[in-house]
Amino acid sequence: MIDLDVVGDVGASGCDPAGAVELRRLMTSGAGLLRNRASLTDVAAAVHDLSTRRGDGSVDALETANLIAVAAASVAAALERTESRGVHTRTDCPDTDPDQRCRIVGRPRVAVPGSFDAAGSTGAG
């Protein structure tokens, strides 16, 4: 199960737009093509921190909140997949695991942004 409670309820204010630049840097350095549990955990904590920096309700603030929610979902899914697949390499799990060939899908538990459960679908990964 993926728990995306790292992103709280940002409401109509969104998140500080200045966080978008930091988010891009974090995702590239810690959740990019080369990643491991430690880097992903660090990124998850930083994404949570960014989600607490409230915006001013502007379009940029709302777009930043959306970027943060997508980043949280991506990092949570990457933490669940303890293997290397395609160009995404887990340096702590370099091999492909046939048991993880299914897709990892998130769906909202309740109507709270960033709150998801994971369910594996049957399909090529």
QUITA-V435989 format. One record per backbone hydrogen bond with DSSP energy under -1.0 kcal/mol. CO is the residue of the C=O (numbers start at 1). NH is the residue of the N-H. If there is no record, write none. Layout:
BEGIN
co=CO nh=NH
co=CO nh=NH
END
This chain:
BEGIN
co=4 nh=7
co=13 nh=57
co=14 nh=55
co=16 nh=19
co=17 nh=20
co=19 nh=23
co=20 nh=24
co=21 nh=25
co=22 nh=26
co=23 nh=27
co=24 nh=28
co=25 nh=29
co=26 nh=30
co=27 nh=31
co=33 nh=89
co=35 nh=91
co=36 nh=40
co=37 nh=41
co=38 nh=42
co=39 nh=43
co=40 nh=44
co=41 nh=45
co=42 nh=46
co=43 nh=47
co=44 nh=48
co=45 nh=49
co=46 nh=50
co=47 nh=51
co=49 nh=52
co=50 nh=53
co=52 nh=54
co=53 nh=16
co=58 nh=62
co=59 nh=63
co=60 nh=64
co=61 nh=15
co=61 nh=65
co=62 nh=66
co=63 nh=67
co=64 nh=68
co=65 nh=69
co=66 nh=70
co=67 nh=71
co=68 nh=72
co=69 nh=73
co=70 nh=74
co=71 nh=75
co=72 nh=76
co=73 nh=77
co=74 nh=78
co=75 nh=79
co=76 nh=80
co=77 nh=81
co=80 nh=82
co=81 nh=83
co=85 nh=88
co=88 nh=85
co=89 nh=35
co=90 nh=93
co=95 nh=84
co=97 nh=100
co=98 nh=101
co=103 nh=121
co=105 nh=119
co=107 nh=117
co=110 nh=112
co=112 nh=115
co=115 nh=109
co=117 nh=107
co=119 nh=105
END
